[in-house]
Amino acid sequence: MTNPKATIRRALHCILLLAAVFAFLGAGDPAARFGEIGHRMMCICSCKEILLECNHVGCPDSDGMRNELMAAVSRGDSDSLVEQSFVQKYGPTVLAAPTTTGFNRTAWIMPFAALILGFGLVVRVVRSWKNRPAPALADGLRPIRGAELAQFRDQARKETEL
C-alpha cells in the first residue's frame, strides 16, 4: 500500500510544477512580449489601428514605433515601463485601452452602468404595460374572456360559414 501523505505530497508537487510552467510560459520569449505589448498600443498616424496591425501605406510612424518597441523589449524593460515611455513620448492616445486609474475609470464603468440602467428602464416599461388597468368600456360592459370568449368565437364562425 502507498502512504497517503506521500501521495498528497506528490500531487502538490505536480500542481506546483504545472503552475510554474504556466506562469513562465513565454516569459523568456521576446517575440511573444513584443506581440503582446504591440497589441496594447495604437499607431499615432491617422489610421486608428493597433500598432502591429497598421497597414497604412507609407505610414511615417508605425515602423519607428515598432523599432522602439523591439528595442525596449530586447533591453528587457518591463511592460509597464515600455507603456509609460510610449505614453510620455506620444501621449495617452497611444494606449489601445484606457487605464483603470483616475478619470479613465469612467470609460470602464459607464458602458456597464448604461447597460444596467437601460435594462432597468426596459423592465419598468414592461411592468407598467403589464399592470395597466383594463380599458373602460361604455355602458358598463365588461370585457369577455376565457371560455365565454371561445363560445362567442365558435358562434361567429358558425354564423359566417357559407
C-alpha positions as CSV (number, residue, x, y, z in Angstrom):
1,M,0.0,0.0,0.0
2,T,1.1,3.5,-0.7
3,N,1.5,6.1,2.0
4,P,-1.4,8.7,1.8
5,K,0.9,11.5,2.9
6,A,3.4,10.7,0.1
7,T,0.5,10.6,-2.5
8,I,-0.7,14.0,-1.3
9,R,2.8,15.5,-1.3
10,R,3.4,14.1,-4.8
11,A,0.1,15.6,-6.1
12,L,1.0,19.0,-4.5
13,H,4.4,18.9,-6.2
14,C,2.8,18.2,-9.6
15,I,0.3,21.0,-9.1
16,L,3.1,23.4,-8.1
17,L,5.2,22.4,-11.2
18,L,2.2,22.9,-13.5
19,A,1.5,26.3,-12.0
20,A,5.2,27.3,-12.5
21,V,5.2,26.1,-16.1
22,F,2.0,28.1,-16.9
23,A,3.3,31.1,-15.1
24,F,6.5,31.3,-17.0
25,L,5.2,30.1,-20.3
26,G,6.5,32.8,-22.7
27,A,8.3,34.9,-20.0
28,G,11.6,34.5,-21.9
29,D,10.2,34.8,-25.4
30,P,10.8,38.4,-26.7
31,A,8.6,37.8,-29.8
32,A,5.6,37.0,-27.6
33,R,6.2,40.0,-25.4
34,F,6.6,42.2,-28.5
35,G,3.3,40.9,-29.9
36,E,1.5,41.3,-26.6
37,I,2.7,44.9,-25.9
38,G,2.3,45.9,-29.5
39,H,-1.3,44.9,-29.5
40,R,-1.9,47.1,-26.5
41,M,-0.6,50.2,-28.4
42,M,-2.1,52.3,-31.1
43,C,-0.3,53.7,-34.1
44,I,-0.2,57.5,-33.8
45,C,-0.8,58.2,-37.5
46,S,-4.4,58.9,-38.6
47,C,-5.3,55.2,-39.3
48,K,-6.7,54.5,-35.8
49,E,-5.3,50.9,-35.9
50,I,-3.4,48.8,-33.4
51,L,0.4,49.4,-33.8
52,L,1.2,45.9,-35.0
53,E,-1.7,45.8,-37.4
54,C,-1.1,49.2,-39.0
55,N,-1.1,48.6,-42.8
56,H,-1.3,52.3,-43.7
57,V,0.7,52.6,-46.9
58,G,3.7,54.8,-46.3
59,C,2.9,55.2,-42.6
60,P,5.5,57.6,-41.2
61,D,5.1,56.4,-37.6
62,S,4.5,52.7,-37.4
63,D,8.0,51.5,-38.4
64,G,9.7,53.8,-35.9
65,M,7.3,52.9,-33.1
66,R,7.8,49.1,-33.8
67,N,11.6,49.6,-33.8
68,E,11.3,51.5,-30.4
69,L,9.1,48.7,-29.0
70,M,11.5,46.0,-30.2
71,A,14.5,47.8,-28.7
72,A,12.7,48.2,-25.3
73,V,11.7,44.5,-25.3
74,S,15.3,43.5,-26.3
75,R,16.7,45.6,-23.4
76,G,14.4,43.7,-21.0
77,D,12.3,46.7,-20.0
78,S,9.1,45.8,-18.1
79,D,5.7,46.1,-19.8
80,S,4.7,49.0,-17.6
81,L,8.0,50.8,-18.3
82,V,7.5,50.4,-22.0
83,E,3.9,51.6,-21.9
84,Q,4.9,54.6,-19.7
85,S,7.7,55.6,-22.1
86,F,5.3,55.5,-25.0
87,V,2.7,57.5,-23.2
88,Q,5.3,60.1,-22.3
89,K,6.5,60.4,-25.9
90,Y,3.3,60.0,-27.8
91,G,0.6,60.9,-25.2
92,P,-2.2,58.8,-23.7
93,T,-3.8,58.1,-27.0
94,V,-1.1,55.6,-27.8
95,L,-2.8,53.1,-25.5
96,A,-5.4,50.9,-27.1
97,A,-7.4,50.7,-23.9
98,P,-7.7,53.4,-21.2
99,T,-6.0,52.9,-17.9
100,T,-8.1,51.9,-14.9
101,T,-7.0,54.9,-12.8
102,G,-8.3,58.3,-12.2
103,F,-10.9,59.7,-14.6
104,N,-10.2,57.0,-17.2
105,R,-12.0,54.6,-14.8
106,T,-15.2,56.2,-16.1
107,A,-14.5,54.7,-19.6
108,W,-14.7,51.3,-18.0
109,I,-17.7,51.9,-15.7
110,M,-20.1,53.9,-17.9
111,P,-20.9,51.1,-20.5
112,F,-21.9,48.7,-17.7
113,A,-23.8,51.4,-15.9
114,A,-25.6,52.4,-19.1
115,L,-26.4,48.7,-19.8
116,I,-27.8,48.2,-16.3
117,L,-29.8,51.5,-16.4
118,G,-31.2,50.5,-19.8
119,F,-32.2,47.1,-18.6
120,G,-33.9,48.6,-15.6
121,L,-35.8,51.0,-17.8
122,V,-37.0,48.2,-20.1
123,V,-38.1,46.2,-17.1
124,R,-40.0,49.2,-15.7
125,V,-41.8,49.9,-19.0
126,V,-42.8,46.3,-19.5
127,R,-44.1,46.1,-15.9
128,S,-46.1,49.3,-16.5
129,W,-47.6,47.9,-19.7
130,K,-48.4,44.6,-17.9
131,N,-50.0,46.3,-14.9
132,R,-52.1,48.9,-16.7
133,P,-55.8,48.9,-15.9
134,A,-58.3,47.4,-18.3
135,P,-59.8,49.9,-20.7
136,A,-63.1,51.4,-19.6
137,L,-66.0,50.3,-21.7
138,A,-69.1,52.2,-22.5
139,D,-72.4,51.4,-20.8
140,G,-70.8,49.4,-18.0
141,L,-70.0,46.4,-20.2
142,R,-67.2,44.1,-19.0
143,P,-64.6,42.5,-21.3
144,I,-65.3,38.9,-22.3
145,R,-62.5,36.4,-21.6
146,G,-61.8,32.7,-21.3
147,A,-64.5,30.1,-22.2
148,E,-67.2,32.7,-22.8
149,L,-64.9,34.4,-25.5
150,A,-64.3,31.0,-27.1
151,Q,-68.1,30.4,-27.2
152,F,-68.7,33.7,-29.0
153,R,-65.9,32.9,-31.5
154,D,-67.4,29.5,-32.3
155,Q,-70.9,31.1,-32.7
156,A,-69.4,33.7,-35.1
157,R,-67.6,31.0,-37.1
158,K,-70.9,29.0,-37.5
159,E,-72.9,32.1,-38.5
160,T,-70.4,33.2,-41.1
161,E,-69.9,29.9,-42.8
162,L,-71.3,29.6,-46.3
